[in-house]
Amino acid sequence: MKRSILMVFILLLSLLAACTAALPAEPMEHKTLIPKLPGGLTQTVSVEQPAVIAARNALAVNRGIDAATIQLIGMDPVDWTNSCLDVQVTGQACEQVMTPGYRLIFDISGEQVEYRTNLAGDVVMEAKLESQGSLPNAVLLTRVQASETWLIPAEQFQLIHLDEVEWSNGCLGVEKPEVGCTDIIVPGYRIILEAQGYRYEYHTDLLGEVIVEAAAQQPTLGDPQLVWQAVSYTHLTLPTIYSV
């Protein structure tokens, strides 16, 4: 009798072991270790666009330095208004065609340098800041007004375009509903500034005593917000030296 009970017990244990073996194993958690950089930073891999590489190489050649020492600190997509990427080069003709590209800001040992490119990076221009002392006073006063209007530091407003214009009326060519304009020719300027990725168009008289905002906060110049009229205008080459 005892032997029979023992045999039954052994048989039950065998069946229990077989069932346990048939159960699926618990999933194992696999973790991929990511190397840590000093300061707790995680290692990352980045692929630079051709435009950045082309601009950095051009800057390295111009300065005679190693491209690896040049740090990219800013990059903005921009629709340039001409084939010269809105850089005025003395003696160089520019096609008036919209050119998508980038504004790149590089740092060289604390010095910031701006380069402009098209999308492919096969057109690269260095844009140096203009000398404020050689600009018409109307431009400087317009920067101040733009700063006060849009609460952006005046030094961030970069002069993109400057035309000497004879406005067809006292409103400097800006037609607004229910605003009367004196019918008199007013010499002045058409000024286009850019700050924080937006463009601002202003019309002024020669002295900057009258400043009228014609179009503001446009990612590109595109279709104007206001229609302006002028008897004549002359594009002025900005008093700066640019290099490619």
Contacts in CASP RR format, 6 or more apart in sequence:
PFRMAT RR
TARGET T0000
AUTHOR 0000-0000-0000
METHOD contacts of the structure
MODEL  1
MKRSILMVFILLLSLLAACTAALPAEPMEHKTLIPKLPGGLTQTVSVEQP
AVIAARNALAVNRGIDAATIQLIGMDPVDWTNSCLDVQVTGQACEQVMTP
GYRLIFDISGEQVEYRTNLAGDVVMEAKLESQGSLPNAVLLTRVQASETW
LIPAEQFQLIHLDEVEWSNGCLGVEKPEVGCTDIIVPGYRIILEAQGYRY
EYHTDLLGEVIVEAAAQQPTLGDPQLVWQAVSYTHLTLPTIYSV
34 42 0 8 1.000
34 43 0 8 1.000
35 43 0 8 1.000
36 42 0 8 1.000
36 43 0 8 1.000
37 43 0 8 1.000
48 72 0 8 1.000
49 102 0 8 1.000
50 120 0 8 1.000
50 121 0 8 1.000
51 101 0 8 1.000
51 102 0 8 1.000
51 104 0 8 1.000
51 117 0 8 1.000
51 118 0 8 1.000
51 119 0 8 1.000
51 120 0 8 1.000
51 121 0 8 1.000
51 124 0 8 1.000
52 72 0 8 1.000
52 75 0 8 1.000
52 102 0 8 1.000
52 104 0 8 1.000
54 117 0 8 1.000
54 121 0 8 1.000
54 122 0 8 1.000
54 124 0 8 1.000
55 104 0 8 1.000
55 106 0 8 1.000
55 115 0 8 1.000
55 117 0 8 1.000
55 121 0 8 1.000
55 124 0 8 1.000
56 67 0 8 1.000
56 70 0 8 1.000
56 72 0 8 1.000
56 106 0 8 1.000
57 67 0 8 1.000
58 115 0 8 1.000
58 124 0 8 1.000
58 126 0 8 1.000
58 244 0 8 1.000
59 67 0 8 1.000
59 70 0 8 1.000
59 106 0 8 1.000
59 108 0 8 1.000
59 113 0 8 1.000
59 115 0 8 1.000
59 126 0 8 1.000
60 66 0 8 1.000
60 67 0 8 1.000
60 70 0 8 1.000
62 126 0 8 1.000
62 243 0 8 1.000
63 108 0 8 1.000
65 108 0 8 1.000
69 108 0 8 1.000
69 109 0 8 1.000
70 106 0 8 1.000
70 107 0 8 1.000
70 108 0 8 1.000
71 106 0 8 1.000
71 107 0 8 1.000
71 108 0 8 1.000
72 104 0 8 1.000
72 105 0 8 1.000
72 106 0 8 1.000
72 107 0 8 1.000
73 105 0 8 1.000
73 106 0 8 1.000
73 107 0 8 1.000
73 112 0 8 1.000
74 104 0 8 1.000
74 105 0 8 1.000
75 102 0 8 1.000
75 103 0 8 1.000
75 104 0 8 1.000
75 105 0 8 1.000
76 102 0 8 1.000
76 103 0 8 1.000
76 197 0 8 1.000
77 100 0 8 1.000
77 101 0 8 1.000
77 102 0 8 1.000
78 100 0 8 1.000
78 101 0 8 1.000
78 102 0 8 1.000
78 103 0 8 1.000
78 116 0 8 1.000
78 197 0 8 1.000
79 98 0 8 1.000
79 99 0 8 1.000
79 100 0 8 1.000
79 101 0 8 1.000
79 219 0 8 1.000
79 220 0 8 1.000
80 86 0 8 1.000
80 98 0 8 1.000
80 99 0 8 1.000
80 100 0 8 1.000
80 101 0 8 1.000
80 116 0 8 1.000
80 118 0 8 1.000
81 96 0 8 1.000
81 98 0 8 1.000
81 99 0 8 1.000
81 160 0 8 1.000
81 161 0 8 1.000
81 220 0 8 1.000
81 221 0 8 1.000
82 94 0 8 1.000
82 95 0 8 1.000
82 96 0 8 1.000
82 97 0 8 1.000
82 99 0 8 1.000
83 94 0 8 1.000
83 95 0 8 1.000
83 97 0 8 1.000
83 99 0 8 1.000
83 123 0 8 1.000
84 92 0 8 1.000
84 94 0 8 1.000
84 125 0 8 1.000
85 99 0 8 1.000
85 101 0 8 1.000
85 116 0 8 1.000
85 117 0 8 1.000
85 118 0 8 1.000
85 123 0 8 1.000
85 125 0 8 1.000
85 127 0 8 1.000
86 116 0 8 1.000
86 127 0 8 1.000
86 160 0 8 1.000
86 161 0 8 1.000
87 116 0 8 1.000
87 125 0 8 1.000
87 126 0 8 1.000
87 127 0 8 1.000
87 242 0 8 1.000
88 237 0 8 1.000
88 238 0 8 1.000
88 240 0 8 1.000
88 242 0 8 1.000
89 125 0 8 1.000
89 242 0 8 1.000
90 237 0 8 1.000
98 220 0 8 1.000
98 222 0 8 1.000
99 118 0 8 1.000
99 123 0 8 1.000
100 118 0 8 1.000
100 119 0 8 1.000
101 116 0 8 1.000
101 117 0 8 1.000
101 118 0 8 1.000
101 119 0 8 1.000
102 116 0 8 1.000
102 117 0 8 1.000
102 119 0 8 1.000
103 114 0 8 1.000
103 115 0 8 1.000
103 116 0 8 1.000
104 114 0 8 1.000
104 115 0 8 1.000
104 116 0 8 1.000
104 117 0 8 1.000
105 112 0 8 1.000
105 113 0 8 1.000
105 114 0 8 1.000
106 112 0 8 1.000
106 113 0 8 1.000
106 114 0 8 1.000
106 115 0 8 1.000
107 113 0 8 1.000
113 126 0 8 1.000
114 126 0 8 1.000
114 127 0 8 1.000
114 128 0 8 1.000
114 129 0 8 1.000
115 124 0 8 1.000
115 125 0 8 1.000
115 126 0 8 1.000
115 127 0 8 1.000
116 124 0 8 1.000
116 125 0 8 1.000
116 126 0 8 1.000
116 127 0 8 1.000
117 123 0 8 1.000
117 124 0 8 1.000
117 125 0 8 1.000
124 244 0 8 1.000
125 242 0 8 1.000
125 244 0 8 1.000
126 242 0 8 1.000
126 243 0 8 1.000
126 244 0 8 1.000
127 242 0 8 1.000
128 240 0 8 1.000
128 241 0 8 1.000
128 242 0 8 1.000
128 243 0 8 1.000
129 158 0 8 1.000
129 240 0 8 1.000
130 159 0 8 1.000
130 238 0 8 1.000
130 239 0 8 1.000
130 240 0 8 1.000
131 239 0 8 1.000
131 240 0 8 1.000
132 140 0 8 1.000
134 239 0 8 1.000
135 159 0 8 1.000
135 239 0 8 1.000
136 162 0 8 1.000
136 189 0 8 1.000
136 206 0 8 1.000
137 207 0 8 1.000
137 208 0 8 1.000
138 188 0 8 1.000
138 189 0 8 1.000
138 191 0 8 1.000
138 204 0 8 1.000
138 205 0 8 1.000
138 206 0 8 1.000
138 207 0 8 1.000
138 208 0 8 1.000
138 211 0 8 1.000
139 159 0 8 1.000
139 162 0 8 1.000
139 189 0 8 1.000
139 191 0 8 1.000
141 204 0 8 1.000
141 208 0 8 1.000
141 211 0 8 1.000
142 191 0 8 1.000
142 193 0 8 1.000
142 202 0 8 1.000
142 204 0 8 1.000
142 208 0 8 1.000
142 211 0 8 1.000
143 154 0 8 1.000
143 157 0 8 1.000
143 193 0 8 1.000
144 154 0 8 1.000
145 202 0 8 1.000
145 211 0 8 1.000
146 152 0 8 1.000
146 154 0 8 1.000
146 157 0 8 1.000
146 193 0 8 1.000
146 195 0 8 1.000
146 200 0 8 1.000
146 202 0 8 1.000
147 153 0 8 1.000
147 154 0 8 1.000
147 157 0 8 1.000
149 213 0 8 1.000
149 216 0 8 1.000
150 195 0 8 1.000
150 200 0 8 1.000
150 216 0 8 1.000
150 217 0 8 1.000
152 195 0 8 1.000
152 196 0 8 1.000
156 195 0 8 1.000
156 196 0 8 1.000
157 193 0 8 1.000
157 194 0 8 1.000
157 195 0 8 1.000
157 200 0 8 1.000
158 193 0 8 1.000
158 194 0 8 1.000
158 195 0 8 1.000
159 191 0 8 1.000
159 192 0 8 1.000
159 193 0 8 1.000
159 238 0 8 1.000
160 192 0 8 1.000
160 193 0 8 1.000
160 194 0 8 1.000
160 199 0 8 1.000
161 190 0 8 1.000
161 191 0 8 1.000
161 192 0 8 1.000
161 235 0 8 1.000
162 189 0 8 1.000
162 190 0 8 1.000
162 191 0 8 1.000
162 192 0 8 1.000
162 235 0 8 1.000
162 236 0 8 1.000
162 238 0 8 1.000
163 189 0 8 1.000
163 190 0 8 1.000
163 233 0 8 1.000
163 234 0 8 1.000
163 235 0 8 1.000
163 236 0 8 1.000
164 187 0 8 1.000
164 188 0 8 1.000
164 189 0 8 1.000
164 233 0 8 1.000
164 234 0 8 1.000
164 235 0 8 1.000
164 236 0 8 1.000
165 187 0 8 1.000
165 188 0 8 1.000
165 189 0 8 1.000
165 190 0 8 1.000
165 203 0 8 1.000
165 230 0 8 1.000
165 232 0 8 1.000
165 233 0 8 1.000
165 234 0 8 1.000
166 185 0 8 1.000
166 186 0 8 1.000
166 187 0 8 1.000
166 188 0 8 1.000
166 230 0 8 1.000
166 231 0 8 1.000
166 232 0 8 1.000
166 233 0 8 1.000
167 173 0 8 1.000
167 185 0 8 1.000
167 186 0 8 1.000
167 187 0 8 1.000
167 188 0 8 1.000
167 203 0 8 1.000
167 205 0 8 1.000
167 228 0 8 1.000
167 229 0 8 1.000
167 230 0 8 1.000
167 231 0 8 1.000
168 185 0 8 1.000
168 229 0 8 1.000
168 230 0 8 1.000
168 231 0 8 1.000
169 181 0 8 1.000
169 182 0 8 1.000
169 183 0 8 1.000
169 184 0 8 1.000
169 186 0 8 1.000
169 229 0 8 1.000
170 181 0 8 1.000
170 182 0 8 1.000
170 184 0 8 1.000
170 186 0 8 1.000
170 210 0 8 1.000
171 179 0 8 1.000
171 180 0 8 1.000
171 181 0 8 1.000
171 182 0 8 1.000
171 212 0 8 1.000
172 186 0 8 1.000
172 188 0 8 1.000
172 203 0 8 1.000
172 204 0 8 1.000
172 205 0 8 1.000
172 210 0 8 1.000
172 212 0 8 1.000
172 214 0 8 1.000
172 228 0 8 1.000
173 181 0 8 1.000
173 203 0 8 1.000
173 212 0 8 1.000
173 214 0 8 1.000
173 228 0 8 1.000
173 229 0 8 1.000
173 230 0 8 1.000
174 203 0 8 1.000
174 212 0 8 1.000
174 213 0 8 1.000
174 214 0 8 1.000
174 226 0 8 1.000
174 228 0 8 1.000
175 181 0 8 1.000
175 226 0 8 1.000
175 227 0 8 1.000
175 228 0 8 1.000
175 229 0 8 1.000
176 226 0 8 1.000
185 231 0 8 1.000
186 205 0 8 1.000
186 210 0 8 1.000
187 205 0 8 1.000
187 206 0 8 1.000
188 203 0 8 1.000
188 204 0 8 1.000
188 205 0 8 1.000
188 206 0 8 1.000
189 203 0 8 1.000
189 204 0 8 1.000
189 206 0 8 1.000
190 201 0 8 1.000
190 202 0 8 1.000
190 203 0 8 1.000
190 214 0 8 1.000
190 228 0 8 1.000
190 230 0 8 1.000
190 233 0 8 1.000
191 201 0 8 1.000
191 202 0 8 1.000
191 203 0 8 1.000
191 204 0 8 1.000
192 199 0 8 1.000
192 200 0 8 1.000
192 201 0 8 1.000
192 202 0 8 1.000
192 221 0 8 1.000
193 199 0 8 1.000
193 200 0 8 1.000
193 201 0 8 1.000
193 202 0 8 1.000
194 200 0 8 1.000
197 219 0 8 1.000
198 216 0 8 1.000
198 217 0 8 1.000
198 218 0 8 1.000
198 219 0 8 1.000
199 215 0 8 1.000
199 217 0 8 1.000
199 218 0 8 1.000
199 219 0 8 1.000
199 220 0 8 1.000
199 221 0 8 1.000
200 213 0 8 1.000
200 215 0 8 1.000
200 216 0 8 1.000
200 217 0 8 1.000
200 218 0 8 1.000
201 213 0 8 1.000
201 214 0 8 1.000
201 215 0 8 1.000
201 216 0 8 1.000
201 218 0 8 1.000
201 221 0 8 1.000
201 224 0 8 1.000
202 211 0 8 1.000
202 212 0 8 1.000
202 213 0 8 1.000
202 214 0 8 1.000
203 211 0 8 1.000
203 212 0 8 1.000
203 214 0 8 1.000
203 228 0 8 1.000
204 210 0 8 1.000
204 211 0 8 1.000
204 212 0 8 1.000
214 224 0 8 1.000
214 225 0 8 1.000
214 226 0 8 1.000
214 228 0 8 1.000
215 221 0 8 1.000
215 224 0 8 1.000
215 225 0 8 1.000
215 226 0 8 1.000
216 225 0 8 1.000
218 225 0 8 1.000
END
